Amino acid sequence: MKTDLVQRYETLRARLQGLMLQPDRDMAAVDSLIAELARVQIEIKAELGVRGNNPNE
């Protein structure tokens, strides 16, 4: 698997965690990061040959 995808994922997760710790959350930024995390997860799964959300596929 490409380590740049994993690094990108970890960076996005850290940014999301930081946003969620804020007392006054920027929900638009949270939503944007969650959408980007989903895209990266799909890319990681594609690298692993996994399609869909069913682990039994």
C-alpha positions as CSV (number, residue, x, y, z in Angstrom):
1,M,0.0,0.0,0.0
2,K,1.1,3.5,-0.6
3,T,2.5,5.1,2.5
4,D,1.5,8.5,1.3
5,L,-2.2,7.5,1.5
6,V,-1.7,6.3,5.1
7,Q,0.1,9.5,6.0
8,R,-2.6,11.6,4.4
9,Y,-5.2,9.6,6.3
10,E,-3.4,10.0,9.6
11,T,-2.9,13.8,9.0
12,L,-6.6,14.2,8.3
13,R,-7.5,12.2,11.4
14,A,-5.3,14.4,13.5
15,R,-6.8,17.6,12.1
16,L,-10.3,16.2,12.7
17,Q,-9.4,15.3,16.3
18,G,-8.1,18.8,16.8
19,L,-11.2,20.4,15.5
20,M,-13.4,18.1,17.6
21,L,-11.5,19.3,20.8
22,Q,-12.4,22.9,20.1
23,P,-15.2,24.2,22.4
24,D,-16.8,26.1,19.4
25,R,-16.5,23.6,16.5
26,D,-16.4,24.7,12.9
27,M,-18.9,22.1,11.7
28,A,-18.3,23.0,8.0
29,A,-14.6,22.2,8.4
30,V,-15.5,19.0,10.3
31,D,-17.9,17.9,7.5
32,S,-15.2,18.7,4.9
33,L,-12.6,16.6,6.7
34,I,-14.9,13.7,7.2
35,A,-15.7,13.7,3.4
36,E,-12.0,13.8,2.6
37,L,-11.3,11.0,5.1
38,A,-14.0,8.9,3.3
39,R,-12.3,9.6,-0.1
40,V,-8.9,8.5,1.3
41,Q,-10.4,5.4,2.9
42,I,-11.8,4.4,-0.5
43,E,-8.4,4.9,-2.1
44,I,-6.8,2.8,0.6
45,K,-9.4,0.0,0.2
46,A,-8.8,0.1,-3.6
47,E,-5.1,-0.4,-3.1
48,L,-5.9,-3.4,-1.0
49,G,-8.4,-4.8,-3.6
50,V,-11.4,-4.2,-1.4
51,R,-14.6,-2.9,-2.8
52,G,-17.8,-1.9,-1.0
53,N,-18.4,-1.8,2.8
54,N,-19.1,-5.5,3.3
55,P,-16.0,-7.2,4.8
56,N,-17.3,-10.5,3.6
57,E,-17.2,-9.6,-0.1
